[in-house]
Amino acid sequence: MPKLEYFVVSEGISVDVLTNRISLFNVIEGVQSKELPILLPQIVATSTWNKEPSDGDNDYQTSLRIYPPGEERPKEFAINFRMEQDRHRIHQTIINLQITQPGELILEVLLNGKHIASHTVSVKKID
């Protein structure tokens, strides 16, 4: 099974077409607003997976689950991929995520339905 190298949530990403290097812009750790709901125009969840010797050319599914504060059911976004190279990078861009109340916004990455990592964003209403 592929091994997670890292999982980061940011506002944006850039991939250099010549080197395949990435730059993540504005890692999201907290969000503050005077008014609710808050609309996050774009978030990018980036995960990088390393191939294990036993992986072969198998098919895998990664899912991004987003738990906005106060919501019962998560939003889920799945992607299938193959470990054809030693490393595989996945970018999942979510547009216009609405948050209706303060609390913790939790983003979770799963591999074949198994929790692998999470990223927590503090959401605060300020006066």
DSSP file (Angstrom, degrees, kcal/mol; ACC not computed):
  #  RESIDUE AA STRUCTURE BP1 BP2  ACC     N-H-->O    O-->H-N    N-H-->O    O-->H-N    TCO  KAPPA ALPHA  PHI   PSI    X-CA   Y-CA   Z-CA
    1    1 A M              0   0    0      0, 0.0    53,-0.1     0, 0.0    54,-0.1   0.000 360.0 360.0 360.0 135.6    0.0    0.0    0.0
    2    2 A P        -     0   0    0      0, 0.0     2,-0.4     0, 0.0    49,-0.2  -0.208 360.0-131.4 -57.5 150.2    1.4    3.5   -0.8
    3    3 A K  E     -A   50   0A   0     47,-2.6    47,-3.3     0, 0.0     2,-0.3  -0.901  18.5-117.0-109.0 132.7    2.8    5.4    2.1
    4    4 A L  E     -A   49   0A   0     -2,-0.4    45,-0.2    45,-0.2     3,-0.1  -0.506  25.4-176.4 -69.8 126.3    1.8    9.1    2.6
    5    5 A E  E     -     0   0A   0     43,-3.6     2,-0.3     1,-0.4    -1,-0.2   0.890  68.1 -24.3 -83.9 -50.7    4.7   11.5    2.4
    6    6 A Y  E     -A   48   0A   0     42,-1.0    42,-2.1     2,-0.0    -1,-0.4  -0.989  46.0-156.0-160.2 159.7    2.7   14.6    3.3
    7    7 A F  E     +A   47   0A   0     -2,-0.3     2,-0.3    40,-0.2    40,-0.2  -0.960  24.9 167.5-140.2 118.0   -0.8   16.1    3.3
    8    8 A V  E     -A   46   0A   0     38,-2.3    38,-3.0    -2,-0.4     2,-0.5  -0.980  24.2-148.7-136.6 143.8   -1.2   19.9    3.3
    9    9 A V  E     +A   45   0A   0     -2,-0.3    19,-2.3    36,-0.2     2,-0.2  -0.963  30.4 158.2-115.7 127.0   -4.2   22.2    2.7
   10   10 A S  E     -AB  44  27A   0     34,-2.3    34,-3.1    -2,-0.5    17,-0.2  -0.809  51.1-111.5-137.7 175.5   -3.5   25.6    1.1
   11   11 A E  E    S-     0   0A   0     14,-1.7     2,-0.3    15,-1.2    15,-0.2   0.757  94.4  -3.5 -81.7 -26.1   -5.2   28.4   -0.8
   12   12 A G  E     - B   0  25A   0     13,-1.5    13,-2.6    32,-0.1     2,-0.3  -0.974  57.1-152.8-160.0 170.7   -3.3   27.7   -4.0
   13   13 A I  E     - B   0  24A   0     -2,-0.3     2,-0.4    11,-0.2    11,-0.2  -0.990   1.5-161.2-149.9 150.4   -0.6   25.7   -5.7
   14   14 A S  E     - B   0  23A   0      9,-2.2     9,-2.4    -2,-0.3     2,-0.5  -0.999   6.7-159.1-135.3 135.7    1.8   26.1   -8.6
   15   15 A V  E     - B   0  22A   0     -2,-0.4     2,-0.5     7,-0.2     7,-0.2  -0.968  18.6-133.0-117.2 122.2    3.6   23.2  -10.5
   16   16 A D     >  -     0   0    0      5,-3.0     4,-2.6    -2,-0.5     5,-0.2  -0.616  11.7-152.0 -73.1 120.6    6.7   24.0  -12.4
   17   17 A V  T  4 S+     0   0    0     -2,-0.5    -1,-0.2     1,-0.2     0, 0.0   0.746  91.2  48.3 -69.6 -23.1    6.3   22.3  -15.8
   18   18 A L  T  4 S+     0   0    0      1,-0.1    -1,-0.2     3,-0.1    -2,-0.0   0.878 128.7  18.0 -83.1 -39.7   10.0   21.9  -16.3
   19   19 A T  T  4 S-     0   0    0      2,-0.1    -2,-0.2     0, 0.0     3,-0.1   0.595  90.3-129.7-108.6 -14.4   11.0   20.4  -13.0
   20   20 A N     <  +     0   0    0     -4,-2.6     2,-0.2     1,-0.3    -3,-0.1   0.619  57.5 148.0  66.9  15.2    7.6   19.2  -11.6
   21   21 A R        -     0   0    0     -5,-0.2    -5,-3.0    -6,-0.0     2,-0.3  -0.522  36.4-142.9 -76.0 148.5    8.4   21.1   -8.3
   22   22 A I  E     -B   15   0A   0     -7,-0.2     2,-0.4    -2,-0.2    -7,-0.2  -0.848  12.4-160.0-115.3 152.2    5.5   22.5   -6.5
   23   23 A S  E     -B   14   0A   0     -9,-2.4    -9,-2.2    -2,-0.3     2,-0.4  -0.999  11.1-153.7-124.6 127.8    4.9   25.6   -4.5
   24   24 A L  E     -B   13   0A   0     -2,-0.4     2,-0.5   -11,-0.2   -11,-0.2  -0.867  11.1-149.2-100.6 134.7    2.0   25.8   -2.0
   25   25 A F  E     -B   12   0A   0    -13,-2.6   -14,-1.7    -2,-0.4   -13,-1.5  -0.908  64.3  -9.4-111.2 126.9    0.6   29.2   -1.3
   26   26 A N  E    S-     0   0A   0     -2,-0.5   -15,-1.2   -16,-0.2    -1,-0.2   0.980  71.4-139.6  57.5  73.1   -0.9   30.2    2.0
   27   27 A V  E     -B   10   0A   0    -17,-0.2     2,-0.7    -3,-0.2   -17,-0.3  -0.425  23.0-124.0 -58.0 131.9   -1.2   27.0    4.0
   28   28 A I        +     0   0    0    -19,-2.3   -19,-0.2     1,-0.2     3,-0.1  -0.741  52.0 145.9 -91.7 114.4   -4.5   27.3    5.8
   29   29 A E  S    S+     0   0    0     -2,-0.7    93,-2.0     1,-0.4     2,-0.3   0.634  70.4   6.5-113.2 -29.6   -4.2   27.0    9.6
   30   30 A G  E     -d  122   0B   0     91,-0.3    -1,-0.4     2,-0.0     2,-0.4  -0.994  55.1-154.8-155.7 153.1   -7.0   29.3   10.7
   31   31 A V  E     -d  123   0B   0     91,-3.2    93,-2.9    -2,-0.3     2,-0.4  -0.999  13.1-174.6-132.2 132.6   -9.8   31.4    9.3
   32   32 A Q  E     +d  124   0B   0     -2,-0.4     2,-0.3    91,-0.2    93,-0.2  -0.975   8.6 164.6-128.5 143.9  -11.3   34.5   11.0
   33   33 A S  E     -d  125   0B   0     91,-1.8    93,-2.3    -2,-0.4     5,-0.1  -0.993  39.2-139.6-154.0 150.7  -14.3   36.6    9.9
   34   34 A K  S    S+     0   0    0     -2,-0.3     2,-0.3    91,-0.2    -1,-0.1   0.720  93.1  42.8 -79.4 -22.6  -16.6   39.2   11.4
   35   35 A E  S    S-     0   0    0      2,-0.1    -1,-0.1    -3,-0.1    91,-0.1  -0.925  83.3-112.5-127.8 149.5  -19.5   37.7    9.7
   36   36 A L  S    S+     0   0    0     -2,-0.3     2,-0.2     2,-0.1    64,-0.1  -0.950  84.3  54.6-120.8 146.9  -20.8   34.1    9.1
   37   37 A P  S    S-     0   0    0      0, 0.0     2,-0.4     0, 0.0    63,-0.2   0.500  74.2-157.8 -74.2 161.3  -21.2   32.3    6.9
   38   38 A I  E     - C   0  99A   0     61,-3.0    61,-3.0    -2,-0.2     2,-0.6  -0.884   2.5-151.3-105.6 138.4  -17.6   32.4    5.5
   39   39 A L  E     - C   0  98A   0     -2,-0.4    59,-0.2    59,-0.2     3,-0.1  -0.954   0.3-157.0-113.1 117.3  -16.9   31.5    1.9
   40   40 A L  E     - C   0  97A   0     57,-3.2    57,-2.1    -2,-0.6    56,-0.2  -0.837   7.9-156.4 -90.2 110.9  -13.5   30.0    1.2
   41   41 A P  E    S-     0   0A   0      0, 0.0    55,-1.7     0, 0.0     2,-0.3   0.850  70.7  -2.6 -60.6 -36.6  -13.1   30.8   -2.5
   42   42 A Q  E     - C   0  95A   0     53,-0.2     2,-0.4    54,-0.1    53,-0.2  -0.949  56.9-179.7-157.8 134.5  -10.5   28.0   -3.1
   43   43 A I  E     - C   0  94A   0     51,-2.3    51,-2.9    -2,-0.3     2,-0.5  -0.990  12.9-156.4-129.5 146.0   -8.7   25.4   -1.0
   44   44 A V  E     -AC  10  93A   0    -34,-3.1   -34,-2.3    -2,-0.4     2,-0.6  -0.974   1.2-159.5-124.7 118.2   -6.2   22.8   -2.4
   45   45 A A  E     -AC   9  92A   0     47,-2.8    47,-2.4    -2,-0.5     2,-0.5  -0.873  14.9-168.7 -96.8 119.6   -5.6   19.6   -0.6
   46   46 A T  E     +AC   8  91A   0    -38,-3.0   -38,-2.3    -2,-0.6     2,-0.4  -0.935   9.7 174.5-115.0 126.3   -2.2   18.1   -1.7
   47   47 A S  E     -AC   7  90A   0     43,-2.4    43,-3.2    -2,-0.5     2,-0.4  -0.990  12.8-159.9-129.0 141.0   -1.1   14.6   -0.8
   48   48 A T  E     -AC   6  89A   0    -42,-2.1   -43,-3.6    -2,-0.4   -42,-1.0  -0.983   9.1-161.3-123.3 132.2    2.0   12.9   -2.0
   49   49 A W  E     -AC   4  88A   0     39,-3.2    39,-2.6    -2,-0.4     2,-0.4  -0.905   6.4-147.6-117.7 136.9    2.3    9.1   -1.9
   50   50 A N  E     -AC   3  87A   0    -47,-3.3   -47,-2.6    -2,-0.4     2,-0.3  -0.857  24.1-117.4-104.0 138.4    5.4    6.9   -2.0
   51   51 A K        -     0   0    0     35,-3.1    35,-0.0    -2,-0.4    33,-0.0  -0.530  23.1-147.6 -75.2 134.5    5.4    3.5   -3.7
   52   52 A E    >   -     0   0    0     -2,-0.3     3,-2.1     1,-0.1     4,-0.4  -0.689  28.4-108.4 -95.2 155.3    6.2    0.6   -1.4
   53   53 A P  T 3  S+     0   0    0      0, 0.0     3,-0.4     0, 0.0    -1,-0.1   0.807 118.6  49.8 -54.9 -31.8    8.0   -2.5   -2.9
   54   54 A S  T 3  S+     0   0    0      1,-0.2    -3,-0.0   -53,-0.1     0, 0.0   0.445  86.9  89.7 -88.0   0.8    4.8   -4.6   -2.8
   55   55 A D    X   +     0   0    0     -3,-2.1     3,-1.4     1,-0.2    -1,-0.2   0.843  57.1 171.3 -71.0 -33.9    2.6   -2.0   -4.5
   56   56 A G  T 3   -     0   0    0     -3,-0.4    -1,-0.2    -4,-0.4    27,-0.1  -0.304  66.6 -41.4  58.6-143.8    3.2   -3.1   -8.1
   57   57 A D  T 3  S+     0   0    0     25,-0.1    -1,-0.2    27,-0.0    27,-0.1  -0.266  91.6 152.7-111.0  42.6    0.9   -1.4  -10.6
   58   58 A N    <   -     0   0    0     -3,-1.4    25,-1.1    25,-0.2     2,-0.4  -0.262  46.0-116.0 -76.5 160.6   -2.2   -1.6   -8.4
   59   59 A D  E     -E   82   0B   0     23,-0.2     2,-0.3    24,-0.0    23,-0.2  -0.811  35.4-177.4 -96.0 135.0   -5.2    0.7   -8.5
   60   60 A Y  E     -E   81   0B   0     21,-3.3    21,-2.7    -2,-0.4     2,-0.5  -0.884  17.8-141.8-129.1 160.7   -5.9    2.8   -5.3
   61   61 A Q  E     -E   80   0B   0     -2,-0.3    51,-3.7    19,-0.2     2,-0.4  -0.990  11.7-169.3-125.6 127.3   -8.5    5.2   -4.2
   62   62 A T  E     -EF  79 111B   0     17,-3.0    17,-2.8    -2,-0.5     2,-0.4  -0.925   8.2-163.6-110.0 141.7   -7.8    8.3   -2.1
   63   63 A S  E     -EF  78 110B   0     47,-1.9    47,-2.5    -2,-0.4     2,-0.6  -0.970  12.2-150.9-125.4 140.3  -10.7   10.3   -0.6
   64   64 A L  E     -EF  77 109B   0     13,-3.1    13,-2.3    -2,-0.4     2,-0.5  -0.954  16.7-167.8-105.6 119.6  -10.8   13.8    0.8
   65   65 A R  E     -EF  76 108B   0     43,-3.0    43,-3.0    -2,-0.6     2,-0.5  -0.927   2.4-162.1-109.1 133.0  -13.4   14.2    3.5
   66   66 A I  E     -EF  75 107B   0      9,-2.8     9,-2.5    -2,-0.5    41,-0.2  -0.965   4.9-168.9-118.5 122.9  -14.3   17.7    4.6
   67   67 A Y  E     - F   0 106B   0     39,-3.3    39,-2.0    -2,-0.5     3,-0.1  -0.851  10.5-160.9-110.6  92.4  -16.1   18.1    7.9
   68   68 A P    >   -     0   0    0      0, 0.0     3,-1.9     0, 0.0    37,-0.1  -0.447  39.2 -86.5 -68.4 147.8  -17.3   21.7    8.2
   69   69 A P  T 3  S+     0   0    0      0, 0.0    31,-0.4     0, 0.0    32,-0.3  -0.286 111.5  11.1 -56.8 134.2  -18.1   22.8   11.8
   70   70 A G  T 3  S+     0   0    0      1,-0.2     2,-0.4    34,-0.1    33,-0.0   0.391  96.4 121.0  82.2  -3.0  -21.6   22.0   12.8
   71   71 A E    <   -     0   0    0     -3,-1.9    -1,-0.2     1,-0.1     0, 0.0  -0.796  52.0-152.7 -98.5 138.5  -22.4   19.8    9.8
   72   72 A E  S    S+     0   0    0     -2,-0.4    -1,-0.1    -3,-0.1    -2,-0.1   0.897  78.6  47.3 -72.5 -43.5  -23.4   16.1   10.4
   73   73 A R  S    S-     0   0    0      1,-0.0    -1,-0.1    -6,-0.0     2,-0.1  -0.839  80.4-129.7-109.0 136.8  -22.2   14.6    7.1
   74   74 A P        -     0   0    0      0, 0.0     2,-0.4     0, 0.0    -7,-0.2  -0.383  19.3-118.7 -76.4 159.2  -18.9   15.2    5.5
   75   75 A K  E     -E   66   0B   0     -9,-2.5    -9,-2.8    -2,-0.1     2,-0.4  -0.830  36.1-157.9 -90.1 137.1  -18.3   16.3    1.9
   76   76 A E  E     -E   65   0B   0     -2,-0.4     2,-0.4   -11,-0.2   -11,-0.2  -0.968  18.7-177.2-129.9 136.5  -16.3   13.6    0.1
   77   77 A F  E     -E   64   0B   0    -13,-2.3   -13,-3.1    -2,-0.4     2,-0.3  -0.985  13.4-165.7-132.0 118.7  -14.2   13.7   -3.0
   78   78 A A  E     -E   63   0B   0     -2,-0.4     2,-0.4   -15,-0.2   -15,-0.2  -0.804   8.3-175.8-111.9 147.6  -12.6   10.5   -4.3
   79   79 A I  E     -E   62   0B   0    -17,-2.8   -17,-3.0    -2,-0.3     2,-0.3  -0.996  15.1-145.5-138.9 132.9   -9.8    9.9   -6.9
   80   80 A N  E     +E   61   0B   0     -2,-0.4     2,-0.3   -19,-0.2   -19,-0.2  -0.757  27.5 168.3 -92.8 145.8   -8.5    6.7   -8.2
   81   81 A F  E     -E   60   0B   0    -21,-2.7   -21,-3.3    -2,-0.3     2,-0.4  -0.982  27.7-134.1-152.2 162.3   -4.8    6.4   -9.1
   82   82 A R  E     -E   59   0B   0     -2,-0.3     2,-1.6   -23,-0.2     3,-0.3  -0.933  21.0-129.0-117.9 142.7   -2.1    3.9   -9.9
   83   83 A M        +     0   0    0    -25,-1.1   -25,-0.2    -2,-0.4     5,-0.1  -0.566  52.0 145.7 -88.8  72.5    1.4    3.8   -8.5
   84   84 A E        +     0   0    0     -2,-1.6     2,-0.2   -27,-0.1    -1,-0.2   0.713  65.6  37.7 -81.6 -22.2    3.2    3.7  -11.8
   85   85 A Q  S    S-     0   0    0     -3,-0.3     3,-0.1     2,-0.1   -34,-0.0  -0.635  97.0 -99.2-118.5 177.4    6.1    5.7  -10.5
   86   86 A D  S    S+     0   0    0     -2,-0.2   -35,-3.1     1,-0.1     2,-0.3   0.744 109.2  30.6 -70.5 -22.3    8.0    5.8   -7.2
   87   87 A R  E     -C   50   0A   0    -37,-0.2     2,-0.4   -85,-0.0   -37,-0.2  -0.995  64.3-169.2-139.8 142.7    5.9    8.9   -6.1
   88   88 A H  E     -C   49   0A   0    -39,-2.6   -39,-3.2    -2,-0.3     2,-0.4  -0.993   7.7-159.7-135.2 127.4    2.4   10.1   -7.0
   89   89 A R  E     -C   48   0A   0     -2,-0.4     2,-0.4   -41,-0.2   -41,-0.2  -0.881   4.5-164.9-110.0 137.6    1.1   13.6   -6.1
   90   90 A I  E     -C   47   0A   0    -43,-3.2   -43,-2.4    -2,-0.4     2,-0.5  -0.979   4.0-169.3-124.3 132.0   -2.6   14.4   -5.9
   91   91 A H  E     -C   46   0A   0     -2,-0.4     2,-0.5   -45,-0.2   -45,-0.2  -0.984   2.3-172.2-118.0 125.5   -4.2   17.9   -5.9
   92   92 A Q  E     -C   45   0A   0    -47,-2.4   -47,-2.8    -2,-0.5     2,-0.5  -0.963   8.0-161.3-120.1 115.1   -7.8   18.2   -5.0
   93   93 A T  E     -C   44   0A   0     -2,-0.5     2,-0.5   -49,-0.2   -49,-0.2  -0.838   3.2-166.5-101.2 125.9   -9.2   21.7   -5.5
   94   94 A I  E     -C   43   0A   0    -51,-2.9   -51,-2.3    -2,-0.5     2,-0.4  -0.949   9.2-153.4-112.4 127.4  -12.4   22.7   -3.8
   95   95 A I  E     -C   42   0A   0     -2,-0.5   -53,-0.2   -53,-0.2   -55,-0.1  -0.840  66.2  -2.0-105.4 136.4  -14.2   25.9   -4.9
   96   96 A N  E    S-     0   0A   0    -55,-1.7     2,-0.6    -2,-0.4    -1,-0.2   0.926  70.3-172.4  55.5  57.6  -16.4   28.0   -2.7
   97   97 A L  E     -C   40   0A   0    -57,-2.1   -57,-3.2    -3,-0.3     2,-0.4  -0.720  12.3-148.2 -80.3 121.5  -16.5   26.0    0.5
   98   98 A Q  E     -C   39   0A   0     -2,-0.6     2,-0.5   -59,-0.2   -59,-0.2  -0.781  12.2-167.7 -96.7 132.9  -19.1   27.6    2.8
   99   99 A I  E     -C   38   0A   0    -61,-3.0   -61,-3.0    -2,-0.4   -29,-0.1  -0.984   3.7-174.4-119.8 123.1  -18.6   27.5    6.5
  100  100 A T        +     0   0    0     -2,-0.5    -1,-0.1   -31,-0.4   -30,-0.1   0.621  63.4  20.8 -96.8 -14.7  -21.7   28.5    8.6
  101  101 A Q  S    S-     0   0    0    -32,-0.3    -1,-0.1   -63,-0.1   -63,-0.1  -0.986  81.5 -93.7-151.2 159.8  -20.4   28.5   12.1
  102  102 A P  S    S+     0   0    0      0, 0.0     2,-0.3     0, 0.0    22,-0.2  -0.258  72.8  80.4 -69.7 162.9  -17.2   28.7   14.1
  103  103 A G  E    S- G   0 123B   0     20,-2.3    20,-3.2   -34,-0.1     2,-0.5  -0.995  84.3 -26.4 143.4-147.1  -15.3   25.6   15.3
  104  104 A E  E     - G   0 122B   0     -2,-0.3     2,-0.7    18,-0.2    18,-0.2  -0.927  41.4-156.1-111.3 125.1  -13.0   23.2   13.6
  105  105 A L  E     - G   0 121B   0     16,-3.1    16,-3.0    -2,-0.5     2,-0.5  -0.887  21.3-163.0 -92.9 117.0  -12.9   22.6    9.9
  106  106 A I  E     -FG  67 120B   0    -39,-2.0   -39,-3.3    -2,-0.7     2,-0.5  -0.905  12.0-169.7-111.7 128.1  -11.4   19.1    9.5
  107  107 A L  E     -FG  66 119B   0     12,-2.8    12,-2.8    -2,-0.5     2,-0.4  -0.971  12.1-171.5-114.6 127.5  -10.0   17.8    6.3
  108  108 A E  E     -FG  65 118B   0    -43,-3.0   -43,-3.0    -2,-0.5     2,-0.5  -0.941  13.5-151.6-124.6 138.7   -9.2   14.1    6.2
  109  109 A V  E     -FG  64 117B   0      8,-2.7     7,-2.5    -2,-0.4     8,-1.5  -0.938  16.4-172.1-110.5 133.7   -7.4   12.0    3.6
  110  110 A L  E     -FG  63 115B   0    -47,-2.5   -47,-1.9    -2,-0.5     2,-0.5  -0.897  15.1-150.7-121.1 151.0   -8.2    8.3    3.3
  111  111 A L  E >  S-FG  62 114B   0      3,-2.5     3,-1.7    -2,-0.3   -49,-0.2  -0.980  84.8 -18.8-122.5 118.1   -6.6    5.5    1.3
  112  112 A N  T 3  S-     0   0    0    -51,-3.7    -1,-0.1    -2,-0.5   -50,-0.1   0.875 131.2 -50.2  50.8  41.7   -8.9    2.7    0.2
  113  113 A G  T 3  S+     0   0    0    -52,-0.3     2,-0.5     1,-0.2    -1,-0.3   0.404 113.5 119.0  83.7  -1.5  -11.3    3.8    2.9
  114  114 A K  E <   - G   0 111B   0     -3,-1.7    -3,-2.5     1,-0.0    -1,-0.2  -0.852  69.8-114.6-103.7 129.9   -8.7    3.9    5.7
  115  115 A H  E     + G   0 110B   0     -2,-0.5    -5,-0.2    -5,-0.2     3,-0.1  -0.369  41.4 164.2 -59.0 130.9   -7.9    7.1    7.6
  116  116 A I  E     -     0   0B   0     -7,-2.5     2,-0.3     1,-0.4    -6,-0.2   0.717  57.7 -18.6-116.5 -44.6   -4.3    8.2    6.9
  117  117 A A  E     - G   0 109B   0     -8,-1.5    -8,-2.7  -111,-0.0    -1,-0.4  -0.979  51.8-152.1-159.3 164.7   -4.0   11.8    8.0
  118  118 A S  E     - G   0 108B   0     -2,-0.3     2,-0.4   -10,-0.2   -10,-0.2  -0.971   5.6-152.5-143.5 161.0   -6.0   15.0    8.8
  119  119 A H  E     - G   0 107B   0    -12,-2.8   -12,-2.8    -2,-0.3     2,-0.5  -0.997  16.1-154.2-134.1 124.7   -5.6   18.7    8.7
  120  120 A T  E     - G   0 106B   0     -2,-0.4     2,-0.5   -14,-0.2   -14,-0.2  -0.883   5.5-165.9-109.8 132.2   -7.5   20.9   11.1
  121  121 A V  E     - G   0 105B   0    -16,-3.0   -16,-3.1    -2,-0.5     2,-0.5  -0.967  18.2-135.1-116.1 125.7   -8.4   24.6   10.4
  122  122 A S  E     -dG  30 104B   0    -93,-2.0   -91,-3.2    -2,-0.5     2,-0.5  -0.686  17.7-159.9 -80.8 126.8   -9.6   26.8   13.3
  123  123 A V  E     +dG  31 103B   0    -20,-3.2   -20,-2.3    -2,-0.5     2,-0.4  -0.945  15.7 177.7-112.0 120.8  -12.6   28.9   12.3
  124  124 A K  E     -d   32   0B   0    -93,-2.9   -91,-1.8    -2,-0.5     2,-0.5  -0.956  26.9-144.0-128.0 141.9  -13.3   31.9   14.5
  125  125 A K  E     -d   33   0B   0     -2,-0.4     2,-0.3   -93,-0.2   -91,-0.2  -0.908  27.3-163.0 -98.0 126.3  -15.8   34.7   14.4
  126  126 A I              0   0    0    -93,-2.3   -94,-0.0    -2,-0.5    -2,-0.0  -0.776 360.0 360.0-111.6 155.8  -14.2   38.0   15.6
  127  127 A D              0   0    0     -2,-0.3   -93,-0.1   -92,-0.0    -1,-0.1   0.434 360.0 360.0 -90.5 360.0  -15.8   41.2   16.8
